[in-house]
Amino acid sequence: LLPAEAEALVRALQGSELRDIGGQGWLRQHEYVEKLNMHGILSASAGQEQLLTELLVTHAKIPVLIGELISVEVWKHKIFPVLCRLEDFKPRSTFPIYVVLHHEASIINLLETVFFYKEVCESAEDSILDLIDYCHRKLILLAARSTKAQAADPVPPQELQKQAEMMEFEISLKALSVLRFITDQVDSLPLSALTRMLNTHNLPCLLVELVEHCPWSCWEAGKLKKFENGTWHVVPPEDHVKMTKLDGQVWLALLNLLLSPECQHKYHFDGFNKSQLLKLRAFLTDVLIDQLPNLVEMQRFLSYLAVTEPAPPKKDLILEQVPVIRDHILKKNSGKWEAIAKHQVKHAFSPTEEELKLQARRWAQTYSLDMMEALAPDKPRCRVCGAEAAKRCSRCRNEWYCTRACQVQHWQKHKPACNLMA
């Protein structure tokens, strides 16, 4: 994007009502977010993301993005399940629904790109409390992540739910990065934000849970697999102890929350919290510390904590701000979930053939294949076997395969989406 284009898109960002999600005006808003998101990723890879950061801060759009993020999260948990149960909900309606599910991922990705900067965190103002709550909810989902297998060939609404679950996992990982960037700024955060992270949500203990169970790592058929850059990779034996970016985010967040003098003053080091934090000592091996030398300070802190008696509970009078965005959305729309779902089926998720074609052309311009490939960190992988792929479906140009045999094997599952894309 040229600077003037980026500024025009940033200026146009605005909050949405729950019932408007999926409508034509909202879809335009999603296009703006998606273009800014892709611009941000490409600018960051070239070390030039400062312009986008300045625009978002200057035009006070960080609270708007946080509000939009929470609106879509509420829609996904309150409206989407109702939609899937409605008889009027037809498979053709899934085209705009995929966009709504993707919207949350686009916003959190954009926030991850810009929250590296202190001024962005400060410009969030009171909405930082809602963002902390949002990240906390996502980290709980990560810690409790189920590994149950999905149905082999689900019908469209179940396929959508499966897609939503996959996106939820990736969104949660982005939320972890955003939270870590927030903890980088503990010295400049409002006191209510620190209280919320340390005592309301007890984030240090939640992060210990993530270190213990590592949801982005799993064993499959005797091989260790780790999730990185949007896909699961088999890790060769010599790299089993290598720290991933996600591992690093957890440890850096713990360093920020436990070693900052301000945090140590506010956090309740009671018996339970102490016993949870001391679990980290088992993970602080020489190999890990070689990869992140700052963890030496963590090791010293835990050694000191182990021989210290838990402090008595504090009895201070506490006055603090509370997050308002999500509570406002829930109160405003309470009891109206089914009515909103029916309205959206009629006005947003039952497009005519002509509307579908028009929208598809607009998405084709937004998600150009050249742009998407420029954003991809790795070479494409086969949809069936995971091998490096050089061929793609010639009809929709969306799925990749290593051989004709893999394409034929996947065709029955791919056919509905291929028809829709084509």
N, C-alpha and C positions, 0 to 999 in steps of 0.2 A: 504494500500500500504506500502511496505517496503521503507525505505528512498531512496535506490538506484532506485527503480521503480518510486517513486515520482519525483526524480531529472531528470530521463530520460524523463518522460512525460512533465515536465516543459521546459526542453531544446528543446523539439520537437515542442513547440508552435510557430506558425508563422502566419503572416497576410495572408488574402485571397483576391484574385481578385473577383469582383462581379460576373463575368461570371463563375467562378469555383465553386460557392456555389452549393451544392447538388451533386457534382462529387465525385468520389471515394477517391481522396486525401483529399478533404474537409471533407468527412464522417469520415475518420480516425482522422482528427483533432478534430471533434466533440466528438469522443470516448475519446480522451485524456482529453478534457475539462470536459466531464461528469464524468470520473473516478476521476479527481482532485476535482471536485465539491463534489462528494459523500464522498471522503476522507476528504475534508475540513469540511463538516458538522459533520461527525462522530468524527473527531479530536477535533472540537470545543466543541461538547457535552461532550467530555472527558477532556477538558481543555488542549489539546495538539496541537493546530493549529499553534504553533510558527514555526515548521519546514517548513510547506508549505509557510508561510509568508516570511521566510528567503530565500527560493528558488526563489520565484517570484521576490523578491527585488534584490537578488544577480545576477540573470540572466536577469534583466531588462525586465521582461515580462508583467508588469502592462500596459505600453503603448500599447503593442501588443494586450492584452485582450480588452482594450478600443477601439482600432481600429477595432477589429473583431466584437465587440458589435455594433458599429455604421454601419459597413458594412451590417450586417444582418438586422438592423433597416431600412436602405435604401432599401435593397432587398425587405423587407416586404411591404414597402409603394410604391415602384416604379415597381418592377417586379411581385410580387405576384398577384396584380389585373389584370395585362396583361395576366398572365398565365391562370387565371380563365376564361378569355374570349376566349382563343384560342381553335379552334375546335379539335386540336390534343391532347388537355389535357384530358386524360382518367382517370376514377376513380382509376385505378390501380396505377397511378402516385402518389396518395396521400400518399403512405407509406413513401417515402423519404421526401415528403413535410412536414409531421408532425415533422420529425427530424429537419428540418430547422427552423420551427416555435419554436421548443423547445430549439434551440441552444441559442437564445437570453436570454431565461429564465435561462439557465444553467450558462451563463457567468455572468449575473447580480447577480445571487445567489452566485457564487464564489467570486465576488467582495464584496458583502455584508459581507461574512464570514471574509475576510482578511482586509477590510478597517477600521476595528476597531483600527488597529495599525497605529501610527503616521508615521513610516518609509515607510509604503505602500503608504500613501497619498503623501509623499515627493517624492517617487520613480516614481510617475506618471508624474512628471515634467510638461512640457507644455501641455501634453494630458489631464491634470486635467480640462482645459478650455472646451475641448470637452465633458468630462464627466459631467461637470456642466450643459452645454447646453442640453445634453441628459436627465439628471434628470429633468431639467426645462420642457422639452417637455412632459415628462411622468406625471409630476405634473399637467400640464395644462389639459391633458387627464383625470386625476382623477377629477379635479375640474369641468370639463364639461361633466362628465360621463353620458351617456344616460341610462335610465331604460326601454327603449322600449322592449317589449316582442319579442322574436325571433319566426320564423316560427316553427310550431309544428314538422314537419317531413321534414327537408330540404334535397335537393338532394346533392350529394357529394361536389361540389364546395362551396355551401352555408354552408354545414356542416363544411367545412374547415374554412370558414370565421367566423363562429360562434366560432369555436375552437380558432382562432386567436384573437378574441375579448376577450374571457375568459382569454387567456394567457396575453393579453395586460394589463388587470386589475391587474393580479398578478405581472407582471413585474413592473408596475407603483408603486405598494406598496413596492417592493424591492428597486426601485430607490429612494423612500422616505427615506428608511433606509440608503442607501449609502450617500445621500445628508446630512443627519443628521450627519453621521460620518465625512464627509468633514467639516461641520461647527464646529465640535469638535476641529479642527486644525486651526482655523482662525488666530492664532498668527504666524503660520509657513507657511501659504499660500502665494503665490506671490500676489502682490498688484492687478494685473490684475484679479486674481480669485475673490478677494473681490469686486472689482468694478463690475464685471460681475454678481455676485450674488445679490448685493445690489441695483445697479442703472440700469444696462442693463436689468436685468430680474425682479427686484423688488420682490425678493423672500419673504421678510417679509409679503407683502400684499397677495401674493399667498398662503402663509401658513395660513393667517387669513381666507381666503376663504375656506380652507380645514377644519379649526376648525368649521366654520359656518355650512358647508354642510355635513361634515363627510361621504364621499362616501363609507366607509366600514361599515356603519350602515344603516339599513332600517326597516320600519314597514311593516309587511305582515300578513294579516288576524288578525289584532289587537295585534300581537306579535312583540317584538323588536328582530331583528336579527343582529348579528355582524359577520364580516368576520375575522377569526383568524386561523392561522396555516393551511391555504389552503382551508378552508371550511366555509360555513355560519352556525352559531350556533344560536339557539333560546336562548335569555338571560332571565333568571328568573327575576321576578320583583325586588327582593332584590339586584340584581347586575346591575340594569339599570344605576346607577351613577358610576359604577366601571370603571376606566380608562383601556383601552386596550393598548397593546404594541404600536399599530399604533398611538393612541392618544398621548402616551408618546413621540414618535419620533417627532411629530409635535411641541409639546410644548418645547422639548429640543432644537430643531433646532431654534425656536423663541428665546429662552433664549440666545443661542450662538450668534445669529445675532443681537440682540437688546441690550444686556447688555455688550458685549465686547467693551472696550474703542476704539479699532481700528475701529470697525464697526460703532460705534456712531459718530466717526469723519467723516467717509466716506458717511454715509447714508443721503439722503436728506429728512429731516423731514418737508416737505412742508404741505400745508393745506390738500391735498387729502390723503397723507400717514398717517398724524396724525389722520384724521377722521377714516380711516380703522383700524389702530392699536388700537384705543380706543374702538372698538367693542369687543375687547378681555376682557374688564372689566366685561361684562355680564357673561362670562364663568368662571371667577375666583372665584368660590364659595368656601366656607370653606371645603366642602367635597373633592373638587378637590385638594386644597392646602394640605390637610391632606395626600393625596396620593403622591404628588410631592412637598415637602416642599420648594424646590428652587423657586417655583412660587411666594413666598412672595416677592422676589426681583423684579419679573415682576410686581407685584401689585404696589409696591412703584414707579417703573419707570413710569408706566402708569399714576399714580396720579400726578407725577411731570410733565409729558408730557401734561396732560390735562390743566394745568395752565400756560403753556409756549407758547409764541407766535411763530408761524412757522418761521424758519430762512430764510433769503433772499436767493435766488438761488446763488450757487457758480459760479464764472466765471474763475476758474482755467484752465490752459492749461493741457489737459489730453492726455498722450501718453500711449497706452496700447497694449498688445498682443491680437491677435484674434485667435480663434480656427481654425485649418486648416484641420483636418481629414475629416470631413463631406463635407466641401466645395470642397476638392480635389476629393473625390469620385463622387460627383454630377457633377463637371466640366468634369472629365475624361469620364463619361458615359452618359453625356447629349445627348439626341436624339437617344440613342442606346437601350432604354428600351425594345422595341418590338423585336429587333434583339437578345438581350441577352435572352429574354424569349423563343424565338423559338429555340435558341441554347440549352437551358437547357431542354426543352421538349424532344429534340432529344437525348441529351447525358447524362442527369441526371435523368429525371423524366419519362422515358419510359423503365424501366428495364425489362429484360427477366425473365421468370419464374425461371431460374437457378440463376440469379443475386439476385432476391428477396429472394430466399431460403438461399443463402449464407449470404446476409445482415441480414436476420432475425436471423440466428444462431449467428452472431456477436453481434446483439443487445441483444439476450437472455443472452449472456455471460456478457455484460456490465450492463444491467438492470436485474440482478438476483433478483428473488422474495424475497429471504432472505435478500438481501441488502436493497431493497426498503422498506420492512416491518421494518427493523431496523431503517430506516430514518423517518418513519411515527411517528408523535408526539402523535397521538390518535389511538384508535381502529377503524377499518374500519366501514364505514356507508353504509347502504343500498342505492343503486343507485336510488330506486324508492321513498321510504318514509323517508329516512334519519335516520331510527332507527339503533341501533348498530347491525352489521351484523356478522354472524359466518360462512356463506356459500359463496362460490364463484363459478363462472362459471367453470365447470370442464373441458371445452374444451379449452378456451383461458386463464383461471385463472387470468383474468384481472378485472372483475367486481364483486362486492360484493352484496349480498342480505340477508335479514333477514329471508325470507320464500320462499318456492317454488312458492307461488302465485305471489309475487313481481317479481320473475325471469321470470315467464310466461308472465306477463303483459309487461315487458320491452323487450321481445325477439325480436319483429319486429324491434325496433330501434337498438338493440344491434347486430342483426344478421350480417349486412355488416362488422362491425369492427371485430366481432368474427371470421368470415370466413377468413379475412385478417390476423389476429393474429395467428390463428390456422395453 
